[in-house]
């Protein structure tokens, strides 16, 4: 593999492919930040939906004259629900 001396932009390099003035490492770092932020948003949304489901189940249990019993782990990822009448 021959090293590149000049790319189409204002980027000179020695082996790294440059595009838009960014080295390969800089582009990789940017994609990693975007991927981590995306995963953070998805996990936060799932935790929020899960918490909403727990609240709805408790309300329905109370409306039916029962007593809700909820056992949950950290971040409401693992939880169990029972409604005793």
Protein Blocks (a to p, Z undefined) as FASTA:
>chain_A
ZZdfbdfblcdcehiaceehiafklmmmmmmmmmmmmmmmmmmmmmmmmmmmmmmmmmmm
mmnopacdddddehhlaccddddZZ
